[in-house]
C-alpha cells in the first residue's frame, strides 16, 4: 500500500473540524517588552470523545509540530468545535510554516477560558477546556488525551464544519 492509497482511503471518512488553542509562555520572561503570553492555534480533524467517566477527549498532533511541542510543556488547552460558517478560521489556522499566531487571532471574536486562559471562539458550536492526562506516541503523530475541565454550548446556530475528500464541507 502506498501513502497515496492510504490518504485516498482515509479521505472518505468525514471528520468534524476543531480549533485547538493554548497559551505559550514568553520566550524571555525577563524581557519587559515581550508579551506575557502568546496564543497558539491549530486546526484539527483528528479529534474525538474518549470517555464519559471521567470526561476525556483525544486529539492527534503531528509529532514535532508547534502544538505538539507546546502541549508537551503546557498541560492546559482549549477546543472550539467549528460551525459551517467558520471555514475561513479552519483554513487560517491550517496554514503551514507560519511564525506567529498573534495576527491570526487579531480579528476573531473569542473569550478566554476560565480555567486554561486559552482562546475559545465565539460562534463555535461547543467549547471545551482540557488538561493533558496522557501523551501516546503513534507513528508520526502524538495522541494527546485530555481531561475535560469545562464544556459549553455557546451557540446552537448552524451545522458543523466537516472535512471530507480533502475539502471543508457542511451538512445538507
VEXBA-326878 format. One record per residue: residue in one letter; y, x, z of N, C-alpha, C, O in turn; residue number from 1. Coordinates in steps of 0.1 Angstrom, whole numbers, plus 5000, padded with zeros to 4 digits. Atoms other than C-alpha are relative to their C-alpha. Last residue first. Layout:
// VEXBA-326878
PT,A,Y,X,Z,Y,X,Z,Y,X,Z,Y,X,Z,NUM
...
***
This chain:
// VEXBA-326878
PT,X,4994,5012,5007,5195,4729,5037,5000,5001,4985,5004,4992,4978,172
PT,X,5009,5011,5002,5191,4758,5060,5006,4989,4992,5018,4988,4992,171
PT,X,4999,5010,4990,5213,4789,5055,4990,4988,4997,4985,4987,4986,170
PT,X,5001,5014,5005,5209,4821,5037,5002,4991,5011,5004,4995,5023,169
PT,X,4997,5010,4990,5216,4858,5040,5000,4987,4994,5004,4984,4983,168
PT,X,4987,5006,5000,5198,4879,5014,5002,4991,5012,4993,4986,5018,167
PT,X,4989,4991,5001,5169,4903,5011,5014,4995,5000,5024,5002,4996,166
PT,X,5001,4993,5013,5142,4878,5005,5012,5008,4997,5018,5008,4986,165
PT,X,5012,5002,5008,5152,4858,5035,5001,5006,4987,5011,5004,4980,164
PT,X,5001,4989,5009,5178,4863,5063,4986,4998,4993,4976,4998,5000,163
PT,X,5013,4995,5003,5189,4832,5081,5001,5012,4991,5010,5013,4983,162
PT,X,5000,4991,5012,5222,4821,5096,4986,5006,4999,4981,5011,5009,161
PT,X,5001,4986,4998,5216,4791,5119,5001,5008,4987,4999,5003,4976,160
PT,X,5013,4995,5000,5230,4757,5114,4999,5015,5002,5010,5021,5003,159
PT,X,5006,4992,5011,5263,4742,5121,4986,5004,5003,4981,5002,5014,158
PT,X,4996,5003,5014,5280,4731,5153,4993,5009,4990,4992,5021,4992,157
PT,X,5011,5007,5006,5263,4731,5187,5003,4997,4985,4996,4989,4979,156
PT,X,4997,5008,5012,5286,4758,5200,4987,4993,4995,4977,5000,4993,155
PT,X,4986,5003,5001,5288,4776,5234,5003,4990,4988,5013,4983,4989,154
PT,X,5000,5007,5014,5250,4775,5241,5015,4995,4998,5018,4983,5001,153
PT,X,4990,5011,5002,5249,4800,5270,4998,4994,4986,4994,5001,4977,152
PT,X,5002,5006,5013,5222,4823,5284,5009,4988,4999,5010,4980,5008,151
PT,X,4993,5013,5003,5227,4847,5312,4997,4995,4986,4994,5003,4977,150
PT,X,4992,5002,4988,5206,4875,5327,5009,4988,4999,5010,4981,5009,149
PT,X,4988,5009,5003,5179,4876,5300,5007,4997,5013,5001,4991,5022,148
PT,X,5000,5012,4992,5155,4905,5307,5013,4993,4998,5024,4998,4998,147
PT,X,4989,5003,4990,5154,4928,5278,4998,4988,5008,4994,4978,5003,146
PT,X,5003,5013,4993,5125,4943,5258,5011,4999,5011,5013,5008,5019,145
PT,X,4993,5001,4987,5137,4970,5234,4997,4986,5006,5002,4976,5000,144
PT,X,5000,5013,4996,5112,4979,5206,5006,4999,5014,5001,5005,5023,143
PT,X,5002,5002,4986,5121,5012,5192,5001,4986,5003,5011,4979,4999,142
PT,X,4992,5009,4992,5117,5018,5155,4997,5001,5015,4987,5007,5019,141
PT,X,4987,4995,5001,5103,5044,5131,5010,4992,5007,5022,4992,5004,140
PT,X,4997,4994,5014,5068,5038,5142,5014,5006,5000,5017,5014,5008,139
PT,X,5008,5007,5010,5069,5017,5174,5003,5005,4986,5012,5000,4980,138
PT,X,5000,4994,5014,5083,5035,5205,4990,4993,4991,4979,4990,4995,137
PT,X,5013,4997,5005,5085,5009,5234,5001,5007,4986,5006,5000,4977,136
PT,X,4998,4995,5013,5115,5005,5256,4987,5006,4995,4980,5013,5002,135
PT,X,5010,4991,5005,5112,4983,5287,5004,5005,4986,5010,4997,4978,134
PT,X,5012,4999,4991,5133,4962,5310,4990,5011,4996,4984,5018,5004,133
PT,X,5012,4994,5006,5167,4965,5293,4989,5001,5011,4992,5007,5022,132
PT,X,5002,4987,4994,5192,4942,5308,4987,5005,4996,4977,4999,4997,131
PT,X,5013,4994,4997,5204,4912,5288,5001,5013,5007,5011,5020,5007,130
PT,X,4997,4987,4995,5233,4888,5282,4987,5005,5006,4979,4998,5012,129
PT,X,5008,4995,4989,5227,4860,5259,5005,5013,5005,5011,5021,4997,128
PT,X,4998,4987,4996,5248,4839,5235,4991,5004,5012,4988,4995,5020,127
PT,X,5004,4997,4986,5240,4808,5215,5004,5015,5003,5005,5023,4994,126
PT,X,5008,5012,4996,5251,4791,5183,4995,5002,5014,4993,4992,5021,125
PT,X,5014,4997,5000,5279,4817,5179,4992,4987,5004,4997,4980,5012,124
PT,X,5007,5006,5012,5313,4803,5172,4986,5003,4999,4979,4997,4990,123
PT,X,4996,5014,5001,5330,4827,5196,4994,4994,4987,4993,5001,4977,122
PT,X,4992,5006,5010,5311,4860,5197,5003,4985,5002,4994,4977,5006,121
PT,X,5008,5011,5003,5299,4877,5229,5009,4991,4990,5019,4986,4994,120
PT,X,4994,5011,5008,5314,4911,5234,4990,4990,4996,4979,4993,4991,119
PT,X,5002,4999,5014,5296,4931,5261,5007,4989,4993,5008,4978,4998,118
PT,X,4988,4995,5006,5310,4932,5296,4999,5001,4985,5009,5004,4979,117
PT,X,5001,4988,5007,5275,4930,5309,5013,5006,4995,5014,5018,4992,116
PT,X,5009,4991,4993,5275,4904,5337,5001,5014,4993,5000,5024,4999,115
PT,X,4996,4998,4986,5305,4882,5328,4992,5010,5007,4996,5016,5017,114
PT,X,5011,5005,4991,5300,4888,5291,5004,5002,5014,5008,5013,5018,113
PT,X,5008,4990,4993,5334,4895,5275,4989,4993,5008,4992,4984,5016,112
PT,X,4997,4999,4985,5347,4868,5252,4991,5011,5005,4982,5016,4998,111
PT,X,5011,4998,4991,5349,4868,5214,5005,5000,5014,5017,5001,5017,110
PT,X,4998,5006,4987,5371,4858,5185,4987,5003,5008,4976,5000,5004,109
PT,X,5010,5010,4996,5369,4884,5158,5003,4993,5013,5007,5000,5023,108
PT,X,4996,5014,5003,5399,4901,5143,4990,4989,5003,4991,4978,4998,107
PT,X,4986,5003,4999,5395,4935,5159,5005,4986,4998,5012,4980,5005,106
PT,X,4998,5011,4990,5358,4936,5164,5014,4995,5000,5016,4984,5005,105
PT,X,5009,5011,5004,5351,4956,5132,5001,4988,5009,4999,4977,5005,104
PT,X,4994,5009,5010,5381,4978,5138,4992,4988,4996,4997,4977,4992,103
PT,X,4987,5006,4994,5367,4992,5170,5006,4991,4990,5010,4980,4994,102
PT,X,5000,5015,5001,5332,4997,5155,5013,4993,5004,5014,4981,5003,101
PT,X,4995,5008,4988,5337,5034,5149,4998,4985,4997,5000,4981,4986,100
PT,X,4997,4991,4988,5321,5060,5126,5003,4992,5012,4998,4995,5023,99
PT,X,4987,5002,4994,5304,5037,5100,5002,5009,5012,4992,5012,5019,98
PT,X,4992,4988,5001,5274,5051,5081,5014,4999,5006,5023,5007,5004,97
PT,X,5006,4987,4995,5256,5019,5074,5011,5011,4999,5020,5010,4991,96
PT,X,4996,4988,5008,5272,4985,5072,4995,5012,5006,4995,5014,5018,95
PT,X,5012,4994,5006,5251,4958,5089,5004,5012,4992,4995,5019,4987,94
PT,X,5007,4992,4990,5280,4949,5113,4987,5006,4995,4980,5013,5002,93
PT,X,4991,4990,4995,5303,4936,5085,4992,5010,5009,4994,5022,5009,92
PT,X,4998,4990,5010,5275,4918,5067,5008,5012,5005,5005,5023,5003,91
PT,X,5013,4994,5002,5265,4898,5098,5001,5012,4990,4996,5023,4993,90
PT,X,5002,4991,4988,5301,4891,5105,4987,5007,4999,4987,5019,5002,89
PT,X,4991,4988,5001,5307,4878,5070,4999,5009,5012,5000,5022,5010,88
PT,X,5006,4991,5010,5277,4855,5073,5008,5013,4999,5002,5024,4998,87
PT,X,4997,4986,4996,5292,4838,5103,4994,5011,4992,4991,5022,4997,86
PT,X,4986,4996,5004,5295,4803,5089,5003,5014,5004,5015,5018,5001,85
PT,X,4999,4999,5014,5257,4799,5090,5014,5004,4995,5015,5010,4984,84
PT,X,5001,5013,5008,5257,4805,5127,5002,5003,4985,5006,5014,4981,83
PT,X,4990,5003,5010,5249,4838,5144,4998,4987,4993,4986,4983,4991,82
PT,X,5008,5006,5011,5229,4841,5176,5010,4994,4990,5017,4985,4993,81
PT,X,4994,5012,5005,5251,4864,5198,4992,4995,4988,4990,5002,4978,80
PT,X,5005,5005,5013,5233,4890,5218,5007,4987,4997,5009,4978,5005,79
PT,X,4999,5014,5003,5246,4911,5247,4994,4997,4986,4992,5006,4978,78
PT,X,4996,5003,5014,5238,4944,5263,5000,4985,4998,4995,4977,5006,77
PT,X,4994,5014,5001,5232,4961,5297,5006,4998,4986,5013,5006,4981,76
PT,X,5010,5011,4999,5209,4991,5300,5004,4986,4998,4996,4977,4998,75
PT,X,4992,5011,4995,5233,5018,5287,4990,4988,5001,4987,4983,4990,74
PT,X,4992,4996,4988,5215,5051,5283,5007,4989,5006,5009,4989,5019,73
PT,X,5009,4991,4992,5186,5043,5259,5008,5005,5012,5001,5009,5022,72
PT,X,5008,5008,4991,5207,5013,5248,4990,5009,5008,4984,5004,5017,71
PT,X,4992,5006,4990,5233,5037,5233,4992,4992,5010,4993,4994,5022,70
PT,X,4995,4989,4991,5208,5058,5214,5008,4994,5012,5006,4998,5023,69
PT,X,5012,4995,4993,5191,5027,5199,5004,5011,5010,5000,5011,5022,68
PT,X,5003,5010,4990,5225,5012,5191,4988,5004,5008,4987,5002,5020,67
PT,X,4990,4999,4990,5237,5044,5173,4996,4990,5011,4997,4993,5023,66
PT,X,4988,5006,5003,5204,5046,5154,5010,5000,5011,5006,5003,5023,65
PT,X,4989,4991,5003,5179,5072,5163,5013,4994,4996,5023,5001,4993,64
PT,X,5000,4989,4991,5149,5049,5160,5012,5010,4996,5013,5013,4984,63
PT,X,5004,4988,5007,5159,5018,5141,5001,5012,5009,5012,5014,5015,62
PT,X,4989,4992,5004,5161,4990,5167,4995,5012,4992,4985,5018,4996,61
PT,X,5005,4988,5006,5137,4961,5172,5012,5008,4995,5020,5003,4986,60
PT,X,4993,4996,5013,5150,4935,5196,4994,5013,4995,4991,5022,5003,59
PT,X,5003,4987,5006,5129,4917,5222,5008,5002,4988,5010,4993,4980,58
PT,X,4999,4999,5015,5136,4889,5246,4997,5014,4996,4996,5023,5003,57
PT,X,5000,4987,5007,5125,4882,5282,5002,4997,4985,4997,4988,4980,56
PT,X,4994,5001,5014,5130,4853,5306,5002,5013,4994,5011,5021,4998,55
PT,X,4985,5000,5000,5106,4860,5335,5006,4998,4986,4998,5000,4976,54
PT,X,5001,4996,4986,5089,4836,5332,4994,5013,5002,4982,5015,5002,53
PT,X,4991,5009,4992,5100,4823,5298,5001,5004,5014,5011,5002,5021,52
PT,X,5006,5007,4988,5086,4852,5278,5010,4991,5006,5022,4993,5006,51
PT,X,5013,4994,4996,5090,4871,5245,4994,4992,5012,4982,4989,5011,50
PT,X,5003,5003,4986,5119,4854,5226,4986,5006,5003,4977,5005,4995,49
PT,X,5008,5011,4996,5126,4872,5194,4999,4998,5015,5002,5007,5023,48
PT,X,4997,5004,4986,5148,4896,5175,4992,4988,5003,4990,4979,4995,47
PT,X,5012,4999,4992,5140,4915,5143,5003,4998,5015,5004,5007,5023,46
PT,X,5009,5011,5003,5169,4902,5123,4987,5000,5007,4980,4990,5007,45
PT,X,5014,4999,4999,5196,4924,5137,4993,4987,4996,4998,4976,4998,44
PT,X,5007,5011,5005,5233,4931,5130,4985,5002,5001,4980,5013,4998,43
PT,X,5010,4998,5010,5247,4958,5152,4994,4987,4996,4989,4979,5005,42
PT,X,5008,5012,5004,5277,4960,5175,4991,5004,4989,4993,5013,4981,41
PT,X,5009,4997,5011,5295,4986,5196,4992,4988,4996,4988,4980,5005,40
PT,X,5010,5010,5004,5325,4981,5218,4992,5004,4988,4997,5010,4979,39
PT,X,5000,5004,5014,5342,5012,5231,4989,4990,4997,4978,4992,5002,38
PT,X,5014,5002,5006,5350,5018,5267,5002,4997,4985,5013,4993,4981,37
PT,X,5009,5000,4989,5380,5031,5287,4985,4998,4995,4976,5005,5000,36
PT,X,5002,5013,4995,5399,5041,5256,4989,5000,5011,4980,5008,5011,35
PT,X,5012,5006,5006,5408,5077,5254,4998,4986,5006,5001,4983,5017,34
PT,X,4996,5007,5012,5444,5087,5263,4988,4993,4993,4990,4985,4984,33
PT,X,4993,5012,4997,5436,5096,5299,5004,4992,4988,5007,4980,4989,32
PT,X,4989,5002,5009,5409,5121,5288,5008,4987,5002,5002,4976,5000,31
PT,X,4989,4994,4994,5387,5129,5318,5013,4999,4991,5024,5004,4995,30
PT,X,4994,5009,4989,5361,5103,5308,5012,5007,5006,5020,5000,5013,29
PT,X,4993,4991,4991,5356,5122,5275,5006,4992,5011,5018,4988,5010,28
PT,X,5006,4987,5002,5331,5103,5253,5005,5011,5010,4998,5019,5014,27
PT,X,4991,4991,5008,5342,5070,5268,4993,5014,4999,4985,5018,5008,26
PT,X,4990,4993,4991,5314,5047,5279,5008,5010,4992,5004,5014,4981,25
PT,X,5003,4986,4999,5298,5026,5251,5010,5006,5009,5022,5004,5007,24
PT,X,4988,4992,4998,5299,4988,5256,4995,5015,5001,4986,5018,5009,23
PT,X,5000,4993,4987,5271,4967,5241,5013,5008,5001,5021,5009,4991,22
PT,X,4988,4993,4996,5265,4943,5213,4998,5007,5013,4990,5003,5022,21
PT,X,5002,4994,4988,5236,4928,5193,5012,5009,5004,5017,5016,4995,20
PT,X,4992,4988,4998,5246,4904,5166,4997,5005,5014,5000,4999,5024,19
PT,X,4992,4999,4988,5219,4880,5156,5009,5012,4999,5007,5021,4991,18
PT,X,4991,4988,5000,5203,4868,5124,5008,5000,5013,5014,4989,5017,17
PT,X,4987,5003,4995,5173,4844,5123,5008,5013,5001,5002,5024,5002,16
PT,X,4997,4996,4987,5144,4855,5102,5014,4996,5004,5023,4996,4995,15
PT,X,4986,5004,4997,5127,4841,5071,5002,5004,5015,4993,5002,5023,14
PT,X,5000,5006,4987,5094,4860,5063,5015,4997,5004,5023,5007,5005,13
PT,X,5004,5014,5002,5091,4865,5025,5000,4993,5014,4998,4981,5014,12
PT,X,4987,5007,5003,5110,4898,5029,4997,4985,4998,5007,4977,4997,11
PT,X,4993,5004,4988,5079,4911,5047,5013,4992,4997,5018,4985,5006,10
PT,X,5008,5010,4992,5058,4910,5016,5008,4995,5012,5008,4983,5014,9
PT,X,5000,5012,5007,5084,4928,4995,4993,4989,5007,4997,4977,5008,8
PT,X,4987,5006,4999,5090,4954,5021,5000,4987,4993,5006,4977,4998,7
PT,X,4998,5005,4986,5053,4961,5024,5013,4993,5001,5014,4982,5007,6
PT,X,5009,5012,4999,5049,4964,4986,5002,4994,5014,5002,4982,5015,5
PT,X,4994,5011,5007,5080,4987,4984,4991,4987,5001,4997,4976,5002,4
PT,X,4988,5005,4992,5067,5010,5011,5006,4987,4994,5009,4978,5000,3
PT,X,4988,4993,5001,5034,5013,4991,5011,4994,5009,5009,4983,5014,2
PT,X,4988,5008,5000,5000,5000,5000,5012,5009,5000,5013,5019,5008,1
***
